Amino acid sequence: PALRVTVRDHGDGIDAIHVPRLTERFYRVDGHRSRAMGGTGLGLAIVKHIINRHRGRLTVTSTRGEGSCFAVVLPIR
């Protein structure tokens, strides 16, 4: 048995080339963004680390012009 939590948006979406790297530390889809504009590029890296420590799984799917879906699956003991 597992618990699944899904967060979905209907925003601009993310180009497929970026999706595999979203959980890398300091990775930013928009290279022109600076810390002054908000964010450090650590959020999803921290999320992935926490999920891995709990033996879970993070999946990210995204389609340009349609939005993104972030899903966390955690085993239930």
C-alpha positions as CSV (number, residue, x, y, z in Angstrom):
1,P,0.0,0.0,0.0
2,A,1.1,3.6,-0.7
3,L,-0.1,7.1,-0.3
4,R,-0.2,9.3,-3.4
5,V,-0.3,13.1,-3.4
6,T,-0.6,14.9,-6.7
7,V,-0.3,18.6,-7.3
8,R,-1.4,19.8,-10.8
9,D,-1.5,23.2,-12.4
10,H,-2.8,24.6,-15.6
11,G,-0.1,27.1,-16.2
12,D,2.5,27.5,-19.0
13,G,4.0,24.1,-18.5
14,I,7.7,23.2,-18.7
15,D,9.7,22.2,-21.8
16,A,10.4,18.5,-21.8
17,I,14.2,19.1,-22.0
18,H,14.0,20.7,-18.5
19,V,11.9,18.1,-16.7
20,P,14.7,15.5,-16.0
21,R,16.8,18.2,-14.3
22,L,14.2,19.9,-12.2
23,T,15.3,18.2,-9.0
24,E,19.0,19.1,-9.4
25,R,20.3,21.6,-6.9
26,F,20.3,25.2,-8.2
27,Y,18.8,24.2,-11.5
28,R,16.6,26.9,-13.0
29,V,14.4,26.5,-16.1
30,D,14.8,30.3,-16.8
31,G,18.5,31.1,-16.7
32,H,17.7,34.8,-16.6
33,R,16.0,34.6,-13.2
34,S,18.2,35.7,-10.3
35,R,17.8,35.1,-6.6
36,A,16.6,38.7,-6.4
37,M,13.5,37.7,-8.3
38,G,12.8,34.9,-5.8
39,G,13.8,31.3,-5.3
40,T,17.2,29.6,-4.9
41,G,16.7,26.6,-7.1
42,L,16.7,24.2,-4.1
43,G,13.0,23.5,-3.5
44,L,12.5,20.4,-5.6
45,A,16.0,19.1,-4.8
46,I,15.0,19.2,-1.1
47,V,11.6,17.6,-1.8
48,K,13.3,14.8,-3.7
49,H,15.8,14.2,-0.9
50,I,13.0,14.0,1.7
51,I,10.9,11.7,-0.5
52,N,13.9,9.4,-1.1
53,R,14.7,9.2,2.6
54,H,11.2,7.9,3.1
55,R,11.6,5.4,0.3
56,G,9.1,7.2,-1.9
57,R,9.0,8.4,-5.5
58,L,8.6,11.8,-7.1
59,T,7.3,12.0,-10.7
60,V,7.0,15.2,-12.8
61,T,5.1,15.5,-16.0
62,S,4.5,18.7,-18.0
63,T,3.2,19.8,-21.3
64,R,3.9,23.3,-22.7
65,G,0.7,25.3,-22.8
66,E,-1.2,22.8,-20.6
67,G,0.5,22.7,-17.2
68,S,2.4,20.4,-14.9
69,C,1.8,17.5,-12.6
70,F,3.9,16.7,-9.6
71,A,3.2,13.4,-7.9
72,V,4.6,11.9,-4.6
73,V,4.2,8.3,-3.8
74,L,5.1,7.2,-0.2
75,P,4.9,3.6,1.0
76,I,2.6,3.0,4.0
77,R,4.0,0.7,6.7
